[in-house]
């Protein structure tokens, strides 16, 4: 049955697939994302005249916090927590049918899994990459653009292309219409566009594909499993790639903005 306006609240009122009750954090983390987006956007506006690879790297985190707000707080239809039922009913059903068994309240993603995917891959991953870039730019400056590859990959393949193919809105689409062109500009400016896109693909394969499959097939606890795989995809992968590929600040070519 396709998701309705009541589907998201019903998932939040139910239990996680491991039998635990949905916690306050699992139900409300996206409002923290919205507050963080507003604060971060204000800081970036104040520093807009100093645009450099660091500024654009932090912009990735701010933009994705806005993305999480549309996906998981309220979408443009006014639906609460709309992304999870939409995912589970569409690509989630297609890709993870072999691990979703009857009786699961929400599969493949329940509120606990969704919390750790979003907070670890994005909050910890994107912010961690930029912290490393400030501490050791010779090694990690590229990591900010690699995070943009993750945002670009998600917006394009998770929202824009499905919306065009199905001629229908999905939660996160409106923000993606802004994030995708901006992401294309920024990854092109890094002079490593295909590496950025490859990082985006790898982050999703590791954090979601591998993480969810291993979780269900090996019957592992949700929190530590999703933390581990999303740390790998969202932080270790871009830092590892950036460490291996030296990328000086003057390699960036911001020719438009």
C-alpha positions as CSV (number, residue, x, y, z in Angstrom):
1,X,0.0,0.0,0.0
2,X,1.6,3.4,-1.0
3,X,2.5,5.7,1.9
4,X,0.0,8.3,3.1
5,X,0.2,11.4,5.3
6,X,-0.3,9.0,8.3
7,X,2.4,6.6,7.4
8,X,5.3,8.5,8.9
9,X,3.6,9.2,12.3
10,X,2.5,5.6,12.4
11,X,6.1,4.4,12.1
12,X,7.2,6.8,14.8
13,X,4.4,5.5,17.0
14,X,5.4,1.9,16.5
15,X,8.5,0.1,17.5
16,X,11.9,-0.4,15.8
17,X,12.6,-3.7,14.1
18,X,14.7,-4.8,17.1
19,X,11.6,-4.5,19.4
20,X,12.7,-1.3,21.1
21,X,10.4,1.7,21.5
22,X,11.1,4.7,19.3
23,X,13.1,7.1,21.4
24,X,12.8,10.9,21.6
25,X,16.0,11.3,19.7
26,X,14.9,8.9,17.0
27,X,11.7,10.8,16.5
28,X,13.1,14.3,16.7
29,X,16.7,14.4,15.5
30,X,15.7,16.1,12.3
31,X,14.6,19.3,14.2
32,X,18.1,19.5,15.5
33,X,19.3,19.3,11.9
34,X,16.9,22.1,11.0
35,X,18.3,24.3,13.8
36,X,21.9,23.5,12.8
37,X,21.1,24.4,9.2
38,X,19.9,27.8,10.2
39,X,22.9,28.5,12.4
40,X,25.3,27.2,9.8
41,X,23.7,29.2,7.1
42,X,24.0,32.3,9.1
43,X,27.7,31.8,9.7
44,X,28.3,31.1,6.0
45,X,26.4,34.2,5.0
46,X,28.5,36.3,7.4
47,X,31.7,34.8,5.8
48,X,30.4,34.8,2.2
49,X,33.1,37.2,1.0
50,X,35.8,34.6,2.1
51,X,34.6,31.8,-0.1
52,X,37.3,29.2,-0.4
53,X,37.5,25.3,-0.3
54,X,36.8,25.4,3.5
55,X,33.7,27.6,3.0
56,X,32.3,25.3,0.3
57,X,33.1,22.2,2.3
58,X,31.1,23.4,5.3
59,X,28.3,24.4,2.9
60,X,27.9,20.7,2.1
61,X,27.0,20.0,5.8
62,X,24.6,23.0,5.9
63,X,22.9,22.0,2.6
64,X,22.4,18.4,3.8
65,X,21.0,19.5,7.1
66,X,18.3,21.3,5.1
67,X,17.9,18.2,3.0
68,X,17.3,16.1,6.1
69,X,14.7,18.7,7.3
70,X,12.6,18.2,4.1
71,X,13.0,14.4,4.2
72,X,12.3,13.7,7.8
73,X,10.7,16.7,9.6
74,X,8.0,17.9,7.2
75,X,8.1,17.7,3.5
76,X,6.5,20.1,1.0
77,X,3.1,18.4,1.3
78,X,3.2,19.0,5.1
79,X,3.7,15.3,5.8
80,X,5.6,14.4,8.9
81,X,8.5,11.9,8.7
82,X,7.6,11.1,5.0
83,X,10.9,9.9,3.7
84,X,11.2,6.6,5.5
85,X,7.8,5.1,4.4
86,X,8.5,6.4,0.9
87,X,11.9,4.7,0.8
88,X,10.6,1.5,2.3
89,X,7.8,1.3,-0.2
90,X,10.0,2.0,-3.3
91,X,13.7,1.4,-3.7
92,X,14.0,-0.1,-0.3
93,X,11.5,-2.8,-1.2
94,X,13.3,-3.4,-4.4
95,X,16.9,-3.6,-3.0
96,X,16.3,-5.2,0.4
97,X,13.3,-7.6,-0.2
98,X,15.5,-10.6,0.7
99,X,16.2,-9.3,4.2
100,X,12.8,-7.8,5.0
101,X,10.6,-10.4,6.7
102,X,6.8,-10.2,7.4
103,X,6.0,-8.5,10.7
104,X,8.8,-5.9,10.6
105,X,7.3,-2.5,11.5
106,X,9.4,-0.7,8.9
107,X,11.9,-2.3,6.6
108,X,14.6,-1.8,5.6
109,X,14.8,1.5,7.6
110,X,13.1,1.9,10.9
111,X,13.6,5.1,13.0
112,X,16.7,3.8,14.8
113,X,18.5,2.8,11.6
114,X,17.5,6.1,10.0
115,X,18.8,8.1,12.9
116,X,22.3,6.5,12.8
117,X,22.6,6.7,9.0
118,X,21.8,10.4,9.0
119,X,23.7,11.5,12.1
120,X,26.8,9.4,11.5
121,X,27.3,9.6,7.8
122,X,26.3,13.3,7.6
123,X,26.8,15.0,10.9
124,X,29.9,13.1,12.0
125,X,31.2,12.3,8.5
126,X,30.8,15.8,6.8
127,X,31.9,17.7,9.9
128,X,34.7,15.3,10.6
129,X,36.1,15.7,7.1
130,X,36.1,19.5,7.4
131,X,37.7,19.3,10.8
132,X,40.5,17.2,9.4
133,X,40.8,19.6,6.4
134,X,41.4,22.5,8.9
135,X,43.9,20.5,10.9
136,X,45.9,19.0,8.0
137,X,44.9,20.7,4.7
138,X,47.8,19.1,2.8
139,X,46.2,15.7,3.3
140,X,42.5,16.3,3.9
141,X,41.4,19.4,2.0
142,X,39.8,17.3,-0.8
143,X,37.6,15.5,1.8
144,X,35.1,18.4,1.7
145,X,34.6,18.0,-2.0
146,X,34.3,14.3,-1.6
147,X,31.4,14.9,0.9
148,X,29.8,17.0,-1.8
149,X,30.0,13.9,-4.0
150,X,27.9,12.1,-1.4
151,X,25.3,14.9,-1.3
152,X,25.2,15.1,-5.1
153,X,24.8,11.3,-5.5
154,X,22.0,11.2,-3.0
155,X,20.1,14.2,-4.5
156,X,20.5,13.1,-8.1
157,X,19.9,9.3,-7.8
158,X,17.7,9.3,-4.7
159,X,15.4,12.2,-5.6
160,X,15.7,14.0,-8.9
161,X,15.9,11.0,-11.2
162,X,13.2,9.0,-9.4
163,X,10.9,12.1,-9.5
164,X,11.5,12.6,-13.3
165,X,11.0,8.9,-14.0
166,X,7.8,8.6,-11.9
167,X,6.6,12.2,-12.5
168,X,5.9,12.5,-8.8
169,X,7.2,14.4,-5.8
170,X,9.3,12.6,-3.2
171,X,10.4,13.9,0.2
172,X,13.7,15.8,-0.3
173,X,13.1,16.6,-3.9
174,X,12.7,20.4,-3.6
175,X,15.9,20.8,-1.7
176,X,17.7,18.4,-4.2
177,X,16.7,20.6,-7.1
178,X,19.0,23.2,-5.4
179,X,21.6,20.9,-4.0
180,X,22.3,18.9,-7.2
181,X,23.3,21.8,-9.5
182,X,25.3,23.4,-6.6
183,X,27.0,20.0,-6.0
184,X,27.9,19.7,-9.7
185,X,29.5,23.1,-9.7
186,X,31.5,22.4,-6.6
187,X,32.8,18.9,-7.5
188,X,33.8,20.2,-10.9
189,X,35.6,23.1,-9.3
190,X,37.6,20.6,-7.2
191,X,39.2,19.2,-10.5
192,X,38.3,15.7,-9.1
193,X,34.7,15.3,-10.1
194,X,34.6,11.6,-10.9
195,X,36.4,10.8,-7.7
196,X,33.8,12.8,-5.8
197,X,31.0,10.9,-7.4
198,X,32.7,7.6,-6.8
199,X,33.0,8.6,-3.1
200,X,29.3,9.3,-3.1
201,X,28.5,5.9,-4.6
202,X,30.9,4.2,-2.2
203,X,29.4,5.9,0.9
204,X,25.9,4.7,0.0
205,X,27.1,1.2,-0.8
206,X,29.0,0.9,2.4
207,X,26.7,2.8,4.8
208,X,23.3,1.7,3.5
209,X,23.8,-1.4,1.2
210,X,26.4,-3.3,3.2
211,X,25.3,-1.9,6.6
212,X,21.7,-2.9,6.2
213,X,22.4,-6.3,4.7
214,X,25.0,-7.3,7.3
215,X,22.7,-6.0,10.1
216,X,19.7,-8.2,9.1
217,X,21.6,-11.2,7.7
218,X,23.9,-11.5,10.7
219,X,21.2,-10.5,13.2
220,X,23.4,-7.8,14.7
221,X,22.3,-4.9,17.0
222,X,21.1,-1.9,15.1
223,X,23.0,1.0,16.7
224,X,26.6,-0.3,16.7
225,X,26.2,-1.9,13.3
226,X,24.9,1.3,11.6
227,X,27.5,3.5,13.4
228,X,30.3,1.3,12.2
229,X,29.3,1.1,8.6
230,X,28.4,4.7,8.3
231,X,31.6,5.8,9.9
232,X,33.3,3.8,7.2
233,X,31.3,5.3,4.4
234,X,30.9,8.8,5.6
235,X,34.2,9.5,7.3
236,X,36.9,6.8,6.7
237,X,36.3,6.5,2.9
238,X,36.6,10.3,2.1
239,X,39.5,10.8,4.5
240,X,41.3,7.7,3.1
241,X,40.9,9.0,-0.5
242,X,41.9,12.5,0.4
243,X,45.0,11.1,2.3
244,X,46.1,9.3,-0.8
245,X,45.6,12.1,-3.3
246,X,47.4,15.4,-2.5
247,X,45.2,18.3,-3.6
248,X,46.4,21.9,-2.9
249,X,44.0,24.8,-2.4
250,X,45.0,26.4,-5.7
251,X,43.6,23.4,-7.6
252,X,40.1,24.6,-7.0
253,X,38.5,26.8,-9.7
254,X,35.4,28.6,-8.4
255,X,34.7,30.5,-11.6
256,X,31.1,31.5,-11.2
257,X,30.1,32.0,-7.5
